[in-house]
Amino acid sequence: MTKKILIVGGGYAGFYTAWKLEKQLRRGEAEVIIVDPLPYMQYLPFLPEVAAGSIEPRHAVVQRRRHLKHTRELHGKVTGINHASRVAQIELVDGSVRDFAYDEIVITTGSVSRTFPIPGIADNAIGMKTIEEAAAVRDRLVGNFERAASLPVDSPERARLLTVTVVGGGFAGIETISELRSFATSILRNYPELSFEETKFHLVEAMGRIMPEVSQELAEWVVKDQTRRGVNIHLDTQLQDATDGKIQLSTGETYESDLIIWTAGVMPRPFLRDTDLPIGPRGHVIGSPTLQVTTEDGEVVAGAWTAGDTSQTPDISATPGPGGFCVPNAQHAVRQGKLLAKNLVASIRGEGLQQYNHKNAGAVAGLGINNGVFQSGKVQLRGYIAWLAHRFYHGLAIPTWERKSRVFGGWVSHFFWKRDFVGIEANQEPRAVFEEYAARPKPKAE
């Protein structure tokens, strides 16, 4: 009988699992279903460049229906899983809930921003985990420049509008603050009312260093380089309050910031804790090197698979990640998704499974136009060469040649015409103007 394979989450790991399953499954061997509230896969390494206007938002996502020809799409979200009965509860877009029976389930729900109960963060900050957030940051920054240019030089509101704060000094935080600083510097020529000294960019990191994935030497170079470019990097510093945009740091420093971006950690989706799947101490689905779900004792849970950010997969490579598990990044999610599809097909056919044992491809980060860092083993690059390595690596890594061509085409056009800094904040409330002028029926006379 045809097996039903339910993929929960259509991000990196989910997309690649479905993509490879389509190529490896025989006709009638299995039916593949993806459940996701969004119709596209987001290429998260591009988010800082989207926020900085270097990549158009639509070019950083992959439309699944365009490339998954034999996979069934369910537009909704899984709210519960009873694996003992092989049933998932799905909430569809109209709010209705249905039970969906499956034979094999693949948990690739990715991760969401992990925040702390700091006053003001939930009400005033924005993350850098979705394409919508990145596009909103770009529009907000440009809109703030427009508003500030109309205010007096000594206006407190002007200073607030021109101040950006990024919380978290990992790769996401460093790339975000660097790209935004580069973007702001490049567009200042179009705002003669504003000066470079007025624009303030702050990075707040609780640890004593940034970018733990690279060497101490390279991390220190990034701090010096970005400080020279106008970024205030606060190490060994915690954000204590952000109420109404009034920033208070553990060092005693205070200032006001209109744009606060949170990049200080991620976590699996909380609903997984309420399922009957084995969950690790930090909320991840417990996985094995073969990407099968297992209990804490290592017993395989039949019919359940996991990969990507949501999985607690042992890192059996020569240089394992922190805690002995694969770190949550795109490099692992893509490779795991490919292997998961291969192992799932092998399991259906009664064949042997392979273990996920990766070779680290290194770490690369973009730090604004013509600037970056790269490290692979003892090889370190910085500056323009590293920036080229960053662009070529991620430009080729985004799925499908159709998307690659759009990304590289955009970069080529920016070489001649510079980045497009048009902000369209009004798209957050697209009906506002229509509602303001729309004719309404006159109230009935009493």
Secondary structure as GFF3:
##gff-version 3
##sequence-region A 1 446
A	DSSP	beta_strand	3	8	.	.	.	ID=ss1
A	DSSP	alpha_helix	12	24	.	.	.	ID=ss2
A	DSSP	beta_strand	30	36	.	.	.	ID=ss3
A	DSSP	beta_strand	40	42	.	.	.	ID=ss4
A	DSSP	three_ten_helix	44	46	.	.	.	ID=ss5
A	DSSP	alpha_helix	47	51	.	.	.	ID=ss6
A	DSSP	three_ten_helix	57	60	.	.	.	ID=ss7
A	DSSP	beta_strand	61	63	.	.	.	ID=ss8
A	DSSP	alpha_helix	64	67	.	.	.	ID=ss9
A	DSSP	beta_strand	71	82	.	.	.	ID=ss10
A	DSSP	beta_strand	87	92	.	.	.	ID=ss11
A	DSSP	beta_strand	97	101	.	.	.	ID=ss12
A	DSSP	beta_strand	104	107	.	.	.	ID=ss13
A	DSSP	beta_strand	111	113	.	.	.	ID=ss14
A	DSSP	alpha_helix	121	124	.	.	.	ID=ss15
A	DSSP	beta_strand	125	127	.	.	.	ID=ss16
A	DSSP	alpha_helix	131	149	.	.	.	ID=ss17
A	DSSP	alpha_helix	156	161	.	.	.	ID=ss18
A	DSSP	beta_strand	163	167	.	.	.	ID=ss19
A	DSSP	alpha_helix	171	187	.	.	.	ID=ss20
A	DSSP	three_ten_helix	188	190	.	.	.	ID=ss21
A	DSSP	three_ten_helix	196	198	.	.	.	ID=ss22
A	DSSP	beta_strand	200	204	.	.	.	ID=ss23
A	DSSP	alpha_helix	216	228	.	.	.	ID=ss24
A	DSSP	beta_strand	231	234	.	.	.	ID=ss25
A	DSSP	beta_strand	239	241	.	.	.	ID=ss26
A	DSSP	three_ten_helix	243	245	.	.	.	ID=ss27
A	DSSP	beta_strand	246	249	.	.	.	ID=ss28
A	DSSP	beta_strand	254	256	.	.	.	ID=ss29
A	DSSP	beta_strand	259	262	.	.	.	ID=ss30
A	DSSP	beta_strand	266	268	.	.	.	ID=ss31
A	DSSP	three_ten_helix	270	274	.	.	.	ID=ss32
A	DSSP	beta_strand	285	286	.	.	.	ID=ss33
A	DSSP	beta_strand	292	294	.	.	.	ID=ss34
A	DSSP	beta_strand	300	306	.	.	.	ID=ss35
A	DSSP	three_ten_helix	308	310	.	.	.	ID=ss36
A	DSSP	beta_strand	311	312	.	.	.	ID=ss37
A	DSSP	three_ten_helix	322	324	.	.	.	ID=ss38
A	DSSP	alpha_helix	330	348	.	.	.	ID=ss39
A	DSSP	beta_strand	363	366	.	.	.	ID=ss40
A	DSSP	beta_strand	372	376	.	.	.	ID=ss41
A	DSSP	beta_strand	379	382	.	.	.	ID=ss42
A	DSSP	alpha_helix	384	397	.	.	.	ID=ss43
A	DSSP	alpha_helix	401	417	.	.	.	ID=ss44
A	DSSP	three_ten_helix	425	428	.	.	.	ID=ss45
A	DSSP	alpha_helix	432	437	.	.	.	ID=ss46
###
